[in-house]
């Protein structure tokens, strides 16, 4: 008997769009790319989908604005719009980080200006977690580290996190930004990333997307190993995701975060991290379910760690879906 082909297996045409199944965001990004922002104002003002979705929508649109400057046009046209002001803030953070990475001579001034803008926005919108998320996003270029909780003893932007926790204790993006702020690219270490990810995930409520943080920590360890030596990436993949601990945490994320909803409402980066971890750990049938939830929507990370992201993603997807 011929094996049944998995959903979408075969000649699937990948869609490289961070909006994923969020059709409102997808339509808005199309408009935003050509300088139209009416839909953006409506989308960002709608908070019914939840804070994590709202944060992600702001981030995706800010990445576009950082390239085409539509944030400037929007704020000029609507100076009293909270959505335009917050979008401009998120866009300026991206610009400051880009200048920092390029070691631009004006980077320090831009970083300082953007940090002040974050604090001003926090005063203007005192109940909104977004200005504090923006400040956490800026942390790799503007560290404001203090000693962490007694059980961690890891320096990081804990005062900013304290402000965030008062407003949204389980905010998804903020905790991802915290990992970046204590990681190697910010002068920290992989062990710090792992410790903080474990600390957060161990306290997160069942069903929380923060369970994905453990998988992000595995990615960071893999990235460092690849950068440090020329060992076979396939061997490194097997080592990283086939340990008892990695299998346990991947299974926990799959069982307690993905399965209850089948990925409905999950953000695309989180789904890709889980699909990647399941595939890399040879848990192909569960991975196939996650790939089915992802559909055709592709992202570069984490697949680019294995070379060409499209080839790696297609290979992983077809291997897993062949099990159905």
GINORNOR-V622445 format. One record per backbone hydrogen bond with DSSP energy under -0.5 kcal/mol. NH is the residue of the N-H (numbers start at 1). CO is the residue of the C=O. If there is no record, write none. Layout:
NH_CO / NH_CO
//
This chain:
9_6 / 11_9 / 12_10 / 14_12 / 15_296 / 16_14 / 17_15 / 20_17 / 22_19 / 23_21 / 26_22 / 27_23 / 28_24 / 29_25 / 30_26 / 31_27 / 32_28 / 33_29 / 34_30 / 34_31 / 35_32 / 36_31 / 41_37 / 42_38 / 43_39 / 44_40 / 45_41 / 46_42 / 46_43 / 47_45 / 50_47 / 54_50 / 55_51 / 56_52 / 57_53 / 58_54 / 59_55 / 60_56 / 61_57 / 62_58 / 63_59 / 64_60 / 65_61 / 66_62 / 67_64 / 68_64 / 69_65 / 72_69 / 73_69 / 74_70 / 75_71 / 76_72 / 77_73 / 78_74 / 81_78 / 82_80 / 85_81 / 86_82 / 87_83 / 88_84 / 89_85 / 90_86 / 91_87 / 92_88 / 93_89 / 94_90 / 95_91 / 96_92 / 97_93 / 98_94 / 99_95 / 100_96 / 101_97 / 102_98 / 103_100 / 104_99 / 107_104 / 110_106 / 111_107 / 112_108 / 113_109 / 114_110 / 115_111 / 116_112 / 117_113 / 118_114 / 119_115 / 120_116 / 121_117 / 122_118 / 123_119 / 124_120 / 125_121 / 126_123 / 128_125 / 132_129 / 133_129 / 134_130 / 135_131 / 136_132 / 137_133 / 138_134 / 139_135 / 139_136 / 141_138 / 142_138 / 146_156 / 152_149 / 153_149 / 156_146 / 158_156 / 161_157 / 162_158 / 163_159 / 164_160 / 165_161 / 166_162 / 167_163 / 167_164 / 168_164 / 171_168 / 175_171 / 176_172 / 177_173 / 178_174 / 179_175 / 180_176 / 181_177 / 182_178 / 182_179 / 183_179 / 183_180 / 186_183 / 187_184 / 188_183 / 189_182 / 193_189 / 194_190 / 195_191 / 196_192 / 197_193 / 198_194 / 199_195 / 200_196 / 201_197 / 202_198 / 203_199 / 203_200 / 204_200 / 208_205 / 211_208 / 212_209 / 213_210 / 214_211 / 215_212 / 216_212 / 217_213 / 218_214 / 219_215 / 220_216 / 221_217 / 222_218 / 223_219 / 224_220 / 225_221 / 226_222 / 227_223 / 228_224 / 229_225 / 236_232 / 237_233 / 238_234 / 239_235 / 240_236 / 241_237 / 242_238 / 247_243 / 248_244 / 249_245 / 250_246 / 251_247 / 252_248 / 253_249 / 254_250 / 255_251 / 256_252 / 257_253 / 258_253 / 259_254 / 261_258 / 262_258 / 263_258 / 264_261 / 266_263 / 270_267 / 271_267 / 272_268 / 273_269 / 274_270 / 275_271 / 276_272 / 277_273 / 278_274 / 279_275 / 280_276 / 281_277 / 282_279 / 283_278 / 284_282 / 287_283 / 288_284 / 289_285 / 290_286 / 291_287 / 292_288 / 293_289 / 294_290 / 295_291 / 297_294 / 298_15 / 298_296 / 304_300 / 305_302 / 306_303 / 307_304 / 312_308 / 313_309 / 314_310 / 315_311 / 316_312 / 317_313 / 318_314 / 319_315 / 320_316 / 321_317 / 322_318 / 323_320 / 324_321
//
